[in-house]
């Protein structure tokens, strides 16, 4: 008993029963427990001993086995996770490599979409749609730069030609100077249009001041009478009752200069692309709304000309798009930016542009013409 008590482990193994002492004597481990009993004035001490060497060997072996299997399981799990992650991330690496290899001159490339409809396939399709939009934007910008260069080259070539003739003294000076001034004005107007479109594309906000559209329509028709006396110009304005408390005005919140340009571009478009004698009606109408709820104001320019050919209707608001020469009474005077500017200004002011056109033969005899309508939110009364 003294030997066992002298070799009691102060730090027994973790697997040992906490109610027992563990005594290690050589290679032998013993469970030891002592119970003191008081009975009839006598004290009895009971000592219990049990050899646990076999259990120790079993547990030690089990510990080694579990350690080895756990390590093997961790290694296998890491290997399987690496393999699975490589397969899962392979399409993402393909997308990354494709994105890194993309160049401005090679935007037509697309990523192969996995056959399985999962999140990766959706990501690949989204990436391809993004590439399509980027490609369309670059192509549009390339066409825009090419068309702008072509438009600027024509007046520059004319100015250069007349300048050389003046230097040689082989041209009428008054005529040459007049042509140089005309081409300079044309080039200046084109540059101003391009700058306006660039500012609108950049998201620059227009002024938001109260603007009454009726005086602007009157001024536009007055200017049209001077520029196109061979057309019939008509004003179509609403009739207001000053004593009506529910009367709504034709005032919107916008930029007066930009709104004047909208009227001017629409009127010039009707003047240039319709033959002499065409009746053109310039109007302003109130759509819906009332004293407590503002509605919309409609700016319209309608003509009874030959109409817009079907092949041009889808691109009528694109830049550098001109009407068919058969529809135009003269082959000059249009830069192809007027309607694009109208559309951009309308969008910048929170509105839209609609076009309704009918060519000869598409409806009843005598029914033909084109109506451009700019719908803008009315200002609060």
C-alpha positions in Angstrom: 0.0 0.0 0.0 2.8 2.4 0.8 4.5 1.7 -2.5 1.3 2.4 -4.4 0.6 5.6 -2.5 4.1 6.7 -3.1 3.8 6.4 -6.9 0.5 8.1 -7.3 0.6 10.2 -10.5 0.0 13.9 -9.9 -1.2 14.3 -13.5 -3.1 11.2 -14.4 -3.8 10.4 -18.1 -6.8 12.1 -19.7 -8.6 8.8 -20.2 -8.3 7.8 -16.5 -11.4 7.7 -14.2 -11.4 10.9 -12.2 -12.7 9.0 -9.1 -9.6 6.8 -9.0 -6.0 7.5 -8.3 -3.5 6.2 -10.9 -0.2 4.8 -9.6 2.6 3.9 -11.9 5.1 1.4 -10.7 7.6 0.5 -13.5 5.6 -0.4 -16.6 2.5 -1.2 -14.5 -0.4 1.2 -14.0 -2.8 0.6 -11.1 -6.2 2.1 -10.2 -6.1 2.8 -6.5 -9.0 3.9 -4.2 -9.2 4.1 -0.5 -12.4 4.2 1.6 -12.5 4.9 5.4 -15.4 3.4 7.3 -16.3 4.1 11.0 -18.3 1.2 12.5 -19.1 0.6 16.2 -16.3 2.8 17.4 -13.8 1.1 15.1 -12.2 2.6 12.0 -11.7 0.4 9.0 -9.8 1.4 5.9 -10.6 -0.4 2.6 -8.0 -0.4 -0.2 -9.0 -1.2 -3.7 -6.5 -2.1 -6.4 -6.9 -2.8 -10.1 -4.3 -3.2 -12.8 -5.0 -1.2 -15.9 -1.9 -2.0 -18.0 -3.9 -3.7 -20.7 -6.4 -0.8 -21.0 -3.4 1.5 -21.2 -1.9 -0.4 -24.1 -5.2 -0.5 -25.9 -5.8 3.2 -25.4 -2.3 4.1 -26.5 -2.7 2.0 -29.7 -6.1 3.6 -30.3 -4.6 7.0 -29.9 -1.9 6.3 -32.5 -4.5 4.8 -34.9 -6.8 7.8 -34.5 -3.9 10.2 -35.0 -2.8 8.5 -38.2 -6.3 8.2 -39.6 -7.1 11.9 -38.7 -3.9 13.1 -40.5 -4.7 10.9 -43.5 -8.2 12.2 -43.5 -7.0 15.8 -43.4 -4.6 15.2 -46.3 -7.3 13.5 -48.4 -9.8 16.3 -47.6 -7.3 18.9 -48.6 -6.4 17.0 -51.8 -10.1 16.5 -52.7 -10.9 20.1 -51.9 -8.1 21.4 -54.1 -9.2 19.1 -57.0 -12.9 20.1 -56.6 -12.0 23.8 -56.3 -9.8 23.7 -59.4 -12.7 22.2 -61.4 -15.2 24.7 -60.0 -12.9 27.7 -60.5 -11.7 26.6 -64.0 -14.4 28.6 -65.8 -13.6 31.7 -63.7 -10.0 31.4 -64.6 -11.0 31.1 -68.2 -13.1 34.3 -67.9 -10.2 36.1 -66.1 -7.8 35.1 -68.9 -10.2 36.2 -71.5 -10.8 39.5 -69.8 -7.0 40.1 -69.5 -6.5 39.3 -73.2 -9.2 41.6 -74.5 -8.1 44.5 -76.6 -10.1 47.3 -78.2 -9.5 45.7 -81.6 -10.7 42.3 -80.5 -14.0 42.9 -78.7 -15.7 40.2 -80.8 -14.4 37.3 -78.6 -16.9 35.6 -76.3 -16.5 33.2 -73.4 -17.8 29.6 -73.8 -20.9 29.1 -71.7 -20.8 25.9 -69.6 -23.6 23.4 -70.7 -24.8 23.1 -67.1 -27.2 25.9 -66.2 -25.7 27.0 -62.9 -24.3 30.2 -61.4 -21.1 30.0 -63.5 -23.1 29.7 -66.7 -25.1 32.7 -65.7 -21.9 34.6 -64.9 -20.5 33.7 -68.4 -23.7 34.8 -70.1 -23.6 38.1 -68.1 -20.0 38.6 -69.1 -20.8 38.0 -72.8 -23.7 40.5 -72.6 -21.3 43.0 -71.1 -18.8 42.5 -73.9 -21.6 42.9 -76.5 -22.6 46.3 -74.9 -19.0 47.4 -74.8 -18.4 46.3 -78.4 -21.6 48.2 -79.5 -20.4 51.3 -77.6 -17.0 51.2 -79.2 -18.4 50.7 -82.6 -20.8 53.6 -82.1 -18.0 55.8 -80.9 -15.9 54.7 -83.9 -18.6 55.5 -86.3 -19.3 58.8 -84.6 -15.6 59.8 -84.8 -15.5 58.7 -88.5 -18.6 60.6 -89.4 -17.6 63.7 -87.5 -14.2 63.7 -89.2 -15.9 63.3 -92.6 -18.3 66.2 -91.8 -15.5 68.5 -90.7 -13.3 67.5 -93.6 -15.7 68.8 -96.2 -15.9 72.5 -95.0 -12.2 72.4 -94.3 -11.4 71.2 -97.8 -13.7 73.9 -99.2 -12.0 76.7 -97.1 -8.6 75.4 -98.1 -9.5 75.3 -101.8 -10.9 78.9 -101.9 -7.9 80.1 -99.8 -5.5 78.7 -102.4 -7.5 80.2 -105.2 -7.3 83.6 -103.5 -3.6 83.2 -103.1 -3.2 82.5 -106.8 -5.6 85.3 -107.7 -7.6 83.0 -109.9 -11.0 83.4 -108.0 -13.4 86.2 -107.5 -12.5 87.6 -104.2 -16.0 88.4 -103.0 -17.4 85.0 -104.0 -14.4 83.2 -102.4 -14.7 85.1 -99.1 -18.5 84.5 -99.0 -17.9 80.8 -99.5 -15.2 80.7 -96.8 -17.5 82.5 -94.4 -20.4 80.1 -95.2 -18.2 77.0 -94.7 -16.8 78.4 -91.5 -20.3 79.0 -90.2 -21.3 75.5 -91.1 -18.2 74.0 -89.4 -18.8 76.2 -86.3 -22.4 75.0 -86.1 -21.3 71.4 -86.4 -18.7 71.7 -83.7 -21.2 73.4 -81.4 -23.6 70.5 -82.0 -20.9 67.9 -81.3 -19.9 69.7 -78.1 -23.6 69.8 -76.9 -24.0 66.1 -77.6 -20.7 65.4 -75.7 -21.9 67.4 -72.7 -25.3 65.6 -72.7 -23.6 62.2 -73.0 -21.4 63.1 -70.1 -24.5 63.5 -68.0 -24.1 67.3 -67.5 -27.4 68.6 -66.2 -29.3 71.4 -68.0 -30.7 74.4 -66.2 -34.1 73.9 -64.5 -35.8 77.3 -64.8 -39.5 77.9 -65.5 -39.9 78.3 -69.2 -43.1 79.1 -71.1 -43.1 77.2 -74.3 -45.7 79.3 -76.1 -43.3 82.3 -76.8 -40.7 79.8 -78.0 -43.1 78.3 -80.5 -44.1 81.8 -81.7 -40.4 82.7 -82.2 -39.7 79.4 -84.0 -42.5 80.0 -86.5 -41.4 83.6 -87.0 -37.9 82.4 -87.8 -39.2 79.7 -90.1 -41.2 82.3 -92.1 -37.9 84.1 -92.8 -35.9 80.9 -93.5 -38.5 79.0 -95.5 -41.0 81.4 -97.1 -42.0 78.7 -99.6 -43.6 76.7 -96.8 -46.9 77.2 -95.1 -46.3 77.7 -91.3 -49.1 77.4 -88.9 -49.3 77.9 -85.1 -51.4 75.5 -83.0 -51.6 76.9 -79.4 -54.1 76.2 -76.6 -56.8 78.6 -75.7 -56.7 79.6 -72.1 -59.4 81.2 -70.0 -57.8 83.7 -67.6 -60.8 83.4 -65.2 -60.5 79.6 -65.0 -58.8 78.7 -61.7 -58.1 75.2 -62.9 -56.3 76.5 -66.0 -52.9 74.9 -66.5 -50.0 76.6 -68.2 -47.5 75.4 -70.8 -44.6 76.1 -68.5 -41.9 73.4 -67.9 -38.8 73.4 -65.8 -35.9 73.4 -68.2 -33.2 75.3 -70.1 -34.6 78.0 -72.4 -31.7 77.9 -74.8 -31.9 74.1 -75.2 -35.7 74.2 -75.7 -35.3 76.9 -78.4 -32.8 74.6 -80.1 -35.4 71.7 -79.9 -37.9 73.9 -81.7 -35.3 75.1 -84.2 -34.0 71.6 -85.0 -37.5 70.2 -85.5 -38.6 73.2 -87.7 -35.4 73.1 -89.7 -35.9 69.3 -90.2 -39.4 69.9 -91.6 -38.2 72.8 -93.8 -35.2 70.9 -95.3 -36.8 67.5 -95.8 -40.1 68.5 -97.3 -40.8 70.1 -100.7 -42.0 73.7 -101.2 -45.6 74.3 -100.4 -45.7 71.8 -97.5 -47.9 72.8 -94.6 -46.0 72.7 -91.3 -47.9 73.1 -88.0 -45.9 74.0 -84.8 -47.9 73.4 -81.7 -47.9 73.3 -77.9 -50.5 71.3 -76.0 -51.1 70.4 -72.4 -51.6 66.7 -71.6 -53.5 65.8 -68.5 -52.8 67.5 -65.1 -54.5 70.3 -63.4 -54.1 72.9 -60.7 -53.1 70.3 -58.1 -51.4 67.8 -60.2 -49.1 69.0 -63.1 -49.2 66.8 -66.2 -47.1 67.1 -69.3 -46.6 69.5 -72.1 -46.3 68.4 -75.7 -44.1 70.3 -78.2 -45.0 69.1 -81.8 -44.0 69.9 -85.3 -46.2 68.2 -87.9 -45.9 68.4 -91.7 -47.9 66.9 -94.6 -44.8 66.0 -96.5 -43.9 62.7 -98.1 -43.1 61.0 -94.7 -40.1 59.1 -93.6 -39.2 56.0 -95.6 -39.6 52.7 -93.6 -35.9 51.9 -93.8 -34.9 55.1 -92.0 -37.5 55.1 -89.2 -35.5 52.9 -86.8 -32.4 55.2 -87.0 -34.1 58.6 -87.4 -32.7 59.7 -84.0 -29.2 58.3 -84.6 -26.3 60.6 -85.2 -25.3 61.7 -88.7 -28.4 60.1 -90.2 -29.9 62.1 -93.0 -33.2 61.7 -94.8 -33.5 60.2 -98.2 -32.5 62.6 -101.0 -35.7 61.9 -102.7 -37.5 63.3 -99.7 -35.4 66.4 -99.5 -36.0 69.5 -101.5 -32.3 70.3 -101.3 -29.3 68.1 -100.7 -27.6 70.4 -98.2 -28.2 72.2 -94.9 -28.4 69.2 -92.6 -25.6 67.8 -90.5 -27.5 64.7 -89.4 -27.3 65.7 -85.8 -30.5 67.7 -85.3 -32.9 65.0 -84.3 -30.2 63.3 -82.1 -29.8 66.6 -80.2 -33.6 66.8 -79.8 -33.7 63.3 -78.3 -30.7 63.9 -76.0 -32.2 67.2 -74.7 -35.6 65.6 -74.1 -34.1 62.8 -72.1 -31.9 65.2 -70.1 -35.1 67.1 -69.2 -36.9 63.9 -68.1 -39.0 63.6 -71.3 -39.1 61.7 -74.5 -39.5 62.1 -78.3 -42.1 60.3 -80.4 -42.3 60.2 -84.2 -45.4 59.3 -86.2 -45.0 59.2 -89.9 -47.0 57.9 -92.9 -45.7 57.7 -96.4 -47.8 58.0 -99.5 -49.6 54.8 -100.3 -49.4 53.5 -96.7 -52.8 55.0 -95.7 -55.8 56.6 -97.4 -55.1 58.8 -100.5 -53.9 62.2 -99.4 -52.9 61.0 -95.9 -49.2 61.3 -95.4 -46.8 63.3 -93.3 -44.6 63.3 -90.2 -45.2 64.5 -86.7 -42.5 64.8 -84.1 -43.7 65.2 -80.5 -41.5 66.1 -77.5 -43.3 65.2 -74.2 -41.9 67.0 -71.2 -43.1 67.2 -67.6 -45.0 70.3 -66.8 -43.9 72.6 -64.0 -45.9 73.0 -60.9 -48.5 75.8 -61.2 
